[in-house]
Amino acid sequence: MSQDIGKEEKYIKMTQTPETKLVIEFAIPAVIIMIITSIYNIVNSYFVGKLGTNEAAAVQLVFPVMIIIQAIGLFFGQGAGNFISREMGAKSFDKVAKMASTGFYSTIILGVLLAALGTAFLKPFAVMLGANQDTLQYAEAYLRLILWSTPFMASALVLNVILRFQGYASLGMVGIVSGAVLCSILDPLLIIVLQLGVSGASLSTFISQFVSFMILLVGSFKAGGISIKLRDFTPSLYYMKEMARGGLPSLIKQGLTAVASFLMNKVAGSYDVSVVAAVGYVQRISVFAASAVAGLGQGLQPVCGFNYGAKMYDRVKKSFWFAIKLGTGIMLALSLAGIFFAPQLIKFFRDDQEVIKVGAFMLRAQSLTYPLMPIATIGSMFLQTLGKATRASLLAVARQGMFLIPALLLMTKLFDLVGFQISQPVADLLAFALGVFFIVGVFREMDRFSQEAKRV
């Protein structure tokens, strides 16, 4: 009975509290998570960069694997979370526990299988990622423990998303941020002080991901929300179909991002190892810049999910435009910082003139289209929450997959290294145009739904 009262209070809060207040309330923990996680990636790259250009390049070669691990976690997490928010908004509370448990345990099973498979073929896997005689030993050392982090890293993402969609964003923040902070402390200790090199970097990641996982797991049981129990694990066609509907955009996005990152590493490797290192540094900076936008999108999702399920379409639209305006303002400021301080930012990681030259030009080119990013990033998450799987999937993969891969191949062929460096901004322009087209269409649908409701 008390659980039903709590769910009713949650419903009232999500459908009556001012939209901007709700978005900010849920976005702040998500933004903190994204920023702290990005800082961890920057700290990791900083200390690995102190070891040498080959070591930095090796870590960058393994980066697509980490994107795939995140793809698994986001598929099951977003798939379960989007379903949960809509069902709670529609007051259908009986299905949410089964969906949460199914998402969590499916991630654990798949994570263990992939870790075992990847470890069994470690050297061929590293070579496939682009490792050569200069980077192979470092790539293998880093890859091994990253693979065994898979079940913890992916499941931590699932738990965080499920907690966020229930309105326990702060609890999810504690779990993710604790791991990121721990990793930032362990990196210098293991890499520099104990002189474990790239193995120290992967060990710090493994330990921190396990700690995050345990904090989130304990927190999920103590939060008083949806229970995650093995007996509720229900991998039926219905739940898997609903999971795919809500999680497929994230899976496709992360999958194509991994393919694009792999391809960029391959193309960069055809020039020089310094270009591979430069690409890694620019990606870390860009991910940090985009973290606020991604956090805003995550803060928007539960608000939109609840109100769309409750058929309160005006609240959905107001929430969306607030997030877009705020995100665009933030990205404009970061764009100016990237343009004016590009050489200094690259030099922070590695004081190598060739790395700085390549990276600074690439960073400035990408910074020009930062203000366009919110439409594609937040727009995709918005469509995903509303259950518009096809459009959400297309927009999710537009920036770093559907448009980036052909732009990378075409621009490199036409303009050589310069074309390679400007391929991401070209993809950003095209993704922005597609996002505007999809969002206008969905808003028209909601207007039609509102008119039909008034006629009934």
C-alpha positions, 0 to 999 in steps of 0.5 A: 500500500505504501509503495502505491502511495509513493508512486502516486506522489511521484506521478503528481510531482512529475505532472504538476511541478513546473517543467523547467524545475523538473528538468534542472532537478534531474539534469544536475546529477546527470550533468555531474555524472557526465562531466566527472566521467569525462574528466576521468577520461581526460585524467586517464589520457593525461597520465598515459600521455606522459608515458609516450606517443605509442602508449597514447595511441594504443589506448586510443585504439582500444577506445571503440571497445569501451564504446561497445561496452557502453552500448550494451549498458545503454541498450538495456538501461535505456530500453528498460528505463524508457519503458518504466517511465511511460508505464509509471506515467500511465499508472501501469506499475505492475510491469516495471519490476519485471522490466528492470530485473530483465534489463539488469540480468541480461546485461550481466549475462551478455557482459560475462560472455563477451569478456570471456570471448574477447580475452580468449582471442586477445592478440587477434582482437588487438591487431584487428583494432589497428595495433601494430608492432609499435603499439601491440604490447600496450594495446594488449595490456590495456585491453585485457582488463577493460574486457573483464570490466564489461559486466560491471561497467555495462551493468552500472550504466543500467542501474544508473538509468533505471534509478534516474527514470524513477526519479533517484538521479542523485543516487545514480550520480553517487555511484557513477561519480564515486567510481570516476573519482576513484579512478582519477586517484588510482591512475597516477598511483598505478601508472606513475608511482607503481610504474605499471604503465598502461596496465595500471590505467586498465587496472584503475578502470577495472577497480573503479567500475566494480566499485561503481557497480557495487554502490549502485547495486546496494543503492537500488535495493535501499532506494525503496523504488523498483526492486531488482530481483532474480525471480522477476527476470523475464526474458520473454518476447514482450519485454525484449521487444519493448526493451529493443524499442526503447534501447535500440537507438542507443545501441545503434548510436553507440555501435556506429560510434564504435565503428566510426572511431575504429575507422578514424583510428585506421585512417589516422594510422595510415598517416602517423602514430601522432595523428592517432594520438591527436584524434584521441585527445580531440575526442576526449575534449569533445566528449567533455564539451558534449557532456553537459548536453548529454546530461540535459538530455538525460534530465529531460527524458523522465520529464517527457516520459511521464508527461507523454504517458499522461498525455500532457503534450504542452508540458512535453514541448515546453520541457524540450525547448527549455533543454534545447535553449540551455544546451545551445547556450552552453555549447556556444561558450564551449565553442569559443573556448575550443576555437581560441585555446585549441593548441593549449588544450592539446598540449596539456595532454602531450607536448609533441609539436606534430600532435599539437599541430594536427589536434589543434586544427581538428579541435577548432574545426569541431568547435565551430559546430558545437552549438548545433549539437543539442538538436541532434543529441537531445532530440534523439533522446527526446524521440527515444523516450516518446517511443519513436524508435525509428526516428530516434535511431536515425538521429542517434546515429547521424552525428557519429555514424550515418553521416560521419562514416561517409563524410570521413571516407569522402572528405579524406579522399578529396582533401587528404588530412584536412578532409579527415580533420573536418569530417566531424563538422560536416556530419554535425551540419547534416545531423542538425538538419535531420534533427530539425526535420524529425522534431518538427514532425513529432511536434505536429503529431502531438498537436494532432493528438491534443486536438483529437483529445479535445474533440472527445 
